[in-house]
C-alpha cells in the first residue's frame, strides 16, 4: 500500500485506497502493544494521501473516521451466492469434517489459521459441548500450535480448500464458528450464511454488520468463552432455531450480489478521478 501510494503521488494519478485490515487491533494478540500508536499514525497518514478511501462495513467506516482518515466511503459487501448455497451439502464431506462421525453435531471454521483469529477460544466449546465435532478448514502460521492445543479433542484439520470442495465444507456444517474479534467484515461468515449455515460471531469489528443477532445468526461477547459456548450449543442442539437462522441467513445473502457491489466500486473510482481533478489539478504525466 505504501509503495502504491508513493507511485500514485509520483505520477500525479488519482488514488483509491481500501481500509480493510485493522492493523492496530492485531498488535495485542500478536503481543506487540507498542506498535498500536505508531500503526494508527501510519494508517492515517497513508490513507489521507488517497482521494477516496473504501471500508467494507459501517463499523469500519466509523473506525477509519475515528483514526482521522478522510474521504471515507462504504464498499458494499458481496458474496458468491451461486457457488455458496445449501445444495452443496454432501454426506462425503460431512464424513470428512467429522472424522467419520457424520451424525455428530458439527461446528466449522474456515479461514487463515493465525493467532489474531482467536481460534484457541474454540477449545472451550469443543471440550464442553457433548459429542460436538470441530473442523478447522485452512492453513496458516498458528497451525502447528493449534494442533498441539487441540490434540485429544474431536477436532479435524483439513488444510486448505477452495472451489466446490470449500462450498461443500460450508454447506455440510451445522454452525459456522467465528471467534475472531478483529474482522473488518468477515467474508467467510457471509459464505457460510449463503450456504444456509448460521454463524456465531464476535460482537466486534465489522461482524455485527453481517450477523444480525437472533435473526440470521448469533453474536457473543468477545473474550466471554461461556457466552461463545452457550451460543454454539444453542444452534447445534435446537434444530428449529438452526433452520430459522439458516434460512434467513441465505435470504439475506441473496441481496448482496457481486454485480451491484462491483458497480459501486467503479463509481468510486470515478469519484476519485473527480476529487483529484478538483483538488490536485493534473500535471504532465
Helices and strands as residue ranges (DSSP letters): H 2-11, E 16-19, H 23-29, H 35-47, E 52-55, H 58-67, E 72-74, G 86-88, H 91-97, E 106-110, G 115-117, G 119-121, H 122-128, E 133-137, H 143-149, E 155-159, H 163-171, E 175-178, H 187-194, E 199-202, G 207-209, E 217-220, H 225-237, H 239-253, H 258-279
